[in-house]
Amino acid sequence: MFKLIGAAGLLVISIGIINKERRTQDILYIIGGICLEIYSLYLGDIIFIILQIIFTVSAIYDLIKLGRLKETKTNDPKNIT
């Protein structure tokens, strides 16, 4: 069961790498990172656990930052067309 979750995480992250839309990439990275975090907890590998936490939190941060950047651009009076 856990190996399937890990394999799914690997597949989702791989699709994220191929995808060129940054928001979609971040979402795929978060989903894949969570799957691999579950797998790493099952393995009990502390290095892999920490790596997956950092990877997932980084993707969440980037997604939030993208949302704020988009919000700033839409509220900027210079962008009125």
N, CA, C and O of each residue as an XYZ file, in Angstrom:
324
protein
N       0.823     -1.194      0.000
C       0.000      0.000      0.000
C       0.875      1.269      0.000
O       0.651      2.173     -0.806
N       1.859      1.336      0.894
C       2.717      2.514      0.988
C       3.619      2.673     -0.229
O       3.943      3.791     -0.630
N       4.022      1.550     -0.814
C       4.833      1.637     -2.035
C       4.018      2.230     -3.181
O       4.557      2.967     -4.007
N       2.735      1.919     -3.236
C       1.871      2.513     -4.262
C       1.736      4.022     -4.049
O       1.742      4.787     -5.013
N       1.616      4.447     -2.804
C       1.539      5.879     -2.499
C       2.839      6.563     -2.910
O       2.813      7.644     -3.499
N       3.972      5.939     -2.601
C       5.267      6.491     -2.995
C       5.423      6.561     -4.502
O       5.923      7.553     -5.032
N       4.998      5.513     -5.196
C       5.075      5.498     -6.659
C       4.165      6.563     -7.262
O       4.528      7.207     -8.246
N       2.986      6.750     -6.677
C       2.070      7.787     -7.152
C       2.701      9.168     -6.959
O       2.601     10.024     -7.837
N       3.345      9.383     -5.822
C       4.023     10.649     -5.565
C       5.119     10.916     -6.581
O       5.254     12.034     -7.079
N       5.887      9.910     -6.881
C       6.956     10.035     -7.881
C       6.382     10.383     -9.249
O       6.918     11.236     -9.955
N       5.290      9.719     -9.619
C       4.650      9.970    -10.902
C       4.088     11.392    -10.977
O       4.261     12.075    -11.986
N       3.422     11.834     -9.923
C       2.822     13.170     -9.907
C       3.900     14.248     -9.988
O       3.738     15.223    -10.723
N       4.986     14.091     -9.254
C       6.089     15.066     -9.319
C       6.711     15.060    -10.715
O       7.065     16.116    -11.239
N       6.846     13.890    -11.313
C       7.398     13.809    -12.669
C       6.513     14.539    -13.671
O       7.021     15.222    -14.560
N       5.219     14.406    -13.539
C       4.285     15.134    -14.406
C       4.433     16.638    -14.161
O       4.368     17.430    -15.101
N       4.630     17.024    -12.912
C       4.835     18.436    -12.578
C       6.074     19.012    -13.234
O       6.078     20.169    -13.654
N       7.110     18.224    -13.323
C       8.349     18.686    -13.963
C       8.116     18.930    -15.453
O       8.630     19.899    -16.013
N       7.354     18.065    -16.085
C       7.072     18.195    -17.518
C       6.123     19.362    -17.793
O       6.249     20.043    -18.811
N       5.176     19.589    -16.887
C       4.194     20.653    -17.056
C       4.874     22.017    -17.029
O       5.796     22.234    -16.243
N       4.432     22.922    -17.865
C       5.079     24.234    -17.964
C       4.319     25.348    -17.236
O       4.848     26.450    -17.091
N       3.087     25.083    -16.777
C       2.348     26.113    -16.052
C       2.748     26.057    -14.577
O       2.589     25.030    -13.916
N       3.263     27.162    -14.082
C       3.870     27.186    -12.757
C       2.880     26.856    -11.638
O       3.229     26.139    -10.700
N       1.655     27.369    -11.726
C       0.662     27.093    -10.678
C       0.335     25.598    -10.638
O       0.254     25.000     -9.565
N       0.151     25.008    -11.814
C      -0.126     23.569    -11.891
C       1.065     22.765    -11.384
O       0.894     21.761    -10.693
N       2.276     23.209    -11.730
C       3.479     22.552    -11.230
C       3.472     22.514     -9.703
O       3.687     21.463     -9.100
N       3.223     23.669     -9.084
C       3.226     23.738     -7.620
C       2.201     22.798     -7.011
O       2.487     22.115     -6.027
N       1.007     22.760     -7.592
C      -0.041     21.882     -7.064
C       0.386     20.419     -7.181
O       0.203     19.637     -6.248
N       0.951     20.057     -8.325
C       1.422     18.675     -8.509
C       2.570     18.360     -7.554
O       2.639     17.259     -7.006
N       3.471     19.321     -7.353
C       4.575     19.122     -6.407
C       4.051     18.910     -4.985
O       4.572     18.073     -4.248
N       3.032     19.662     -4.605
C       2.466     19.524     -3.257
C       1.838     18.146     -3.090
O       2.082     17.466     -2.093
N       1.033     17.734     -4.061
C       0.385     16.416     -3.987
C       1.429     15.300     -3.972
O       1.363     14.390     -3.145
N       2.391     15.377     -4.890
C       3.446     14.367     -4.942
C       4.304     14.374     -3.693
O       4.695     13.318     -3.195
N       4.599     15.567     -3.184
C       5.401     15.687     -1.971
C       4.718     15.065     -0.760
O       5.361     14.422      0.070
N       3.407     15.265     -0.671
C       2.647     14.664      0.439
C       2.669     13.145      0.327
O       2.854     12.445      1.322
N       2.478     12.638     -0.894
C       2.534     11.179     -1.079
C       3.904     10.619     -0.684
O       3.995      9.599     -0.002
N       4.960     11.296     -1.120
C       6.303     10.817     -0.781
C       6.615     11.020      0.701
O       7.400     10.265      1.276
N       6.010     12.029      1.323
C       6.182     12.214      2.775
C       5.565     11.032      3.524
O       6.157     10.509      4.468
N       4.383     10.621      3.099
C       3.734      9.460      3.715
C       4.624      8.221      3.561
O       4.805      7.449      4.503
N       5.170      8.048      2.367
C       6.048      6.905      2.113
C       7.324      6.984      2.958
O       7.778      5.976      3.499
N       7.893      8.181      3.067
C       9.126      8.318      3.849
C       8.865      8.083      5.337
O       9.723      7.557      6.045
N       7.682      8.474      5.807
C       7.331      8.174      7.212
C       7.210      6.673      7.417
O       7.630      6.146      8.448
N       6.638      5.987      6.441
C       6.537      4.528      6.496
C       7.932      3.892      6.554
O       8.166      2.948      7.308
N       8.854      4.432      5.741
C      10.225      3.897      5.739
C      10.973      4.245      7.020
O      11.853      3.502      7.454
N      10.619      5.380      7.624
C      11.313      5.829      8.826
C      12.670      6.454      8.536
O      13.528      6.523      9.416
N      12.864      6.908      7.308
C      14.134      7.511      6.899
C      14.098      9.009      7.184
O      13.438      9.762      6.468
N      14.799      9.438      8.219
C      14.738     10.820      8.692
C      15.223     11.820      7.638
O      14.682     12.921      7.537
N      16.227     11.449      6.861
C      16.723     12.362      5.818
C      15.656     12.558      4.752
O      15.413     13.687      4.326
N      15.022     11.492      4.318
C      13.965     11.568      3.316
C      12.750     12.313      3.868
O      12.107     13.073      3.143
N      12.435     12.100      5.139
C      11.314     12.801      5.781
C      11.558     14.310      5.748
O      10.681     15.073      5.344
N      12.735     14.734      6.169
C      13.066     16.167      6.188
C      13.077     16.735      4.769
O      12.558     17.826      4.533
N      13.659     16.007      3.834
C      13.686     16.451      2.438
C      12.273     16.694      1.923
O      12.012     17.726      1.304
N      11.369     15.770      2.166
C      10.004     15.903      1.665
C       9.256     17.050      2.348
O       8.447     17.724      1.710
N       9.515     17.274      3.616
C       8.901     18.418      4.303
C       9.363     19.711      3.646
O       8.546     20.580      3.341
N      10.660     19.842      3.427
C      11.209     21.058      2.808
C      10.660     21.220      1.393
O      10.258     22.321      1.015
N      10.637     20.163      0.617
C      10.136     20.217     -0.755
C       8.673     20.659     -0.793
O       8.308     21.533     -1.578
N       7.839     20.057      0.051
C       6.411     20.364      0.057
C       6.149     21.781      0.550
O       5.347     22.504     -0.041
N       6.817     22.184      1.624
C       6.647     23.541      2.144
C       7.120     24.570      1.114
O       6.505     25.628      0.975
N       8.184     24.279      0.407
C       8.669     25.186     -0.640
C       7.641     25.349     -1.753
O       7.419     26.459     -2.236
N       7.018     24.260     -2.157
C       5.990     24.326     -3.198
C       4.768     25.103     -2.711
O       4.178     25.868     -3.474
N       4.385     24.914     -1.445
C       3.260     25.665     -0.871
C       3.598     27.152     -0.836
O       2.770     27.988     -1.195
N       4.807     27.478     -0.407
C       5.248     28.874     -0.358
C       5.208     29.506     -1.747
O       4.734     30.631     -1.905
N       5.704     28.786     -2.754
C       5.723     29.314     -4.112
C       4.297     29.529     -4.632
O       4.033     30.521     -5.310
N       3.388     28.618     -4.324
C       1.998     28.749     -4.751
C       1.348     29.977     -4.108
O       0.619     30.719     -4.765
N       1.618     30.180     -2.824
C       1.084     31.362     -2.124
C       1.670     32.631     -2.720
O       0.952     33.601     -2.959
N       2.971     32.623     -2.959
C       3.651     33.780     -3.541
C       3.087     34.090     -4.930
O       2.896     35.259     -5.267
N       2.821     33.076     -5.728
C       2.220     33.270     -7.045
C       0.843     33.908     -6.933
O       0.500     34.801     -7.708
N       0.067     33.455     -5.979
C      -1.268     34.012     -5.768
C      -1.207     35.474     -5.373
O      -2.005     36.283     -5.847
N      -0.275     35.812     -4.517
C      -0.115     37.207     -4.097
C       0.379     38.075     -5.241
O      -0.043     39.224     -5.378
N       1.267     37.537     -6.059
C       1.781     38.278     -7.206
C       0.652     38.557     -8.200
O       0.540     39.664     -8.727
N      -0.171     37.556     -8.448
C      -1.297     37.720     -9.359
C      -2.281     38.744     -8.805
O      -2.793     39.585     -9.544
N      -2.544     38.669     -7.502
C      -3.459     39.604     -6.850
C      -2.928     41.033     -6.942
O      -3.692     41.964     -7.196
N      -1.636     41.207     -6.739
C      -1.019     42.525     -6.827
C      -1.134     43.085     -8.238
O      -1.425     44.268     -8.414
N      -0.910     42.252     -9.235
C      -0.996     42.693    -10.624
C      -2.416     43.091    -10.998
O      -2.602     44.047    -11.751
N      -3.422     42.383    -10.493
C      -4.792     42.714    -10.845
C      -5.273     43.962    -10.123
O      -6.193     44.626    -10.601
N      -4.681     44.295     -8.994
C      -5.065     45.498     -8.253
C      -4.234     46.724     -8.618
O      -4.496     47.819     -8.121
N      -3.248     46.552     -9.468
C      -2.362     47.642     -9.867
C      -3.069     48.540    -10.876
O      -3.468     48.064    -11.939
N      -3.235     49.834    -10.570
C      -3.921     50.738    -11.503
C      -3.217     50.847    -12.851
O      -3.852     51.206    -13.843
N      -1.929     50.548    -12.910
C      -1.200     50.605    -14.173
C      -1.628     49.507    -15.138
O      -1.392     49.610    -16.342
N      -2.260     48.447    -14.611
C      -2.636     47.309    -15.440
C      -4.058     47.423    -15.981
O      -4.600     46.438    -16.482
N      -4.657     48.568    -15.895
C      -6.014     48.744    -16.418
C      -5.929     48.807    -17.942
O      -5.193     49.611    -18.513
N      -6.704     47.934    -18.577
C      -6.676     47.899    -20.041
C      -8.023     48.245    -20.611
O      -8.190     48.267    -21.830
